[in-house]
Amino acid sequence: YDLLRSQEISIIFKHSPTCPISLYAHREVSRFCHAEPSAPVYLISVRRQRDVARHVERCTGVQHESPQVVVLRHGDVLAAASHDEITAEWIASAISSTTTAH
C-alpha cells in the first residue's frame, strides 16, 4: 500500500474468480485496461490474498466488497464501486474526473 501512496493514480480491483458478478466486473476492468494500457491497475484475488484485501480496507476505510474497484490518488480514496456498478466507463470517468479536478 505504501507504493500506492507514491503514485498519482492507482486502481485496485478486488476480484473473486468463482463469482459470476466478479467475472463480469473482470471483463469490464479488462476492457478499461485495453483502452488505457498505461493505467496502473492492481488485481487482488480475494480468495488467495484475503489478507491483502483486508489491509486495503483498513488503509482506505472503504468497506470490503467483492468485486470492488477503488480509485486512489496518492493513496487517498477518490472513488469506489462494487458489483454491477463496475464498468469500463465508470473507471474511465473516475480517472477523468480526478485528473481534471487536480
N, C-alpha and C positions, 0 to 999 in steps of 0.2 A: 504494500500500500504506500510505503514511503516513496517508491519510484513514481507512483501516480501523482504525488504532490508536486513533483518537478516538471510534470508535463502540462502544457497549455490545456489540452483537451484529452480526456480518456473516456472510453466507453466500455463498461463492464456488462457482460452478458452472462447471466446465471441460467444454466440450461440443464434439463434432465432428459437424457436420451430415451427414457422409457415412457415419457408423457407425450401424448398426441398434440396437445396445445403447445408444448415446448418445441416439438418438431416443426410445427407451423412457424413459430417465432424464429427458430433457427434458419428456416428458409428466408424469412424477412431480413434477418441480420445478414445473411449471405448475400441477398440482393443489394443491401446497402453497401457491403464491403466491395462488391463488384463495381458499383457506381462510384465509390470513394475508396480506392485501394490504399491510399495513404493514411486513412483514418485509423487511429490506434484502438483496436477492439480487442478486448481480453475476454476469453471464454472461460468460465468456471463451470466445471461439471459438478453439480450439487451432490451427485451420488458418490463421486470419487474424491471430491475436495470440499466436503461439508464444513471442515474447519476453516477453510479459506472463505467460503460463502458467509459463514457466521462472523468472521473477522471483518469482512466488508460491512456487514450490518452494524457491528459495534462502532466501526470507524466513521461511517456515514450517518448513522441514525435512521437509515431507511429500512423499515421492517422487511425482513427476508421474505421473498416470494419466489416462485419458480413456475414459469420462466419470468425473468426480470431483466430490464436494461436500466442501468444507472449511468447518467452522463455527468462527468466531473470536470471541473476547471481547477487546476492546481489542487486537486484533492477535495474541493468543495462541491457539494451536490448542486447541479443546475437543473436536472430533470430526472424523473424516474417513471417507468411504465412497466406494467406487467400483463401477462396473459395476452388477450386479443388486442390490447392497446398497442402492442409492439408491431410496428410496420416499418418498412424501409423509409417511407415518407416521414413517419414520426421522428425517427432517428435523425434524418437529414434536417428536419425542421428544428429539432432541439439543438443541433450543431449550428445551424444557420442563425438561430436567434441568440445563441451565446457568443458567436463570433462578431455579430453586428452590434451587440449590446455593450461590448467591452472594447 
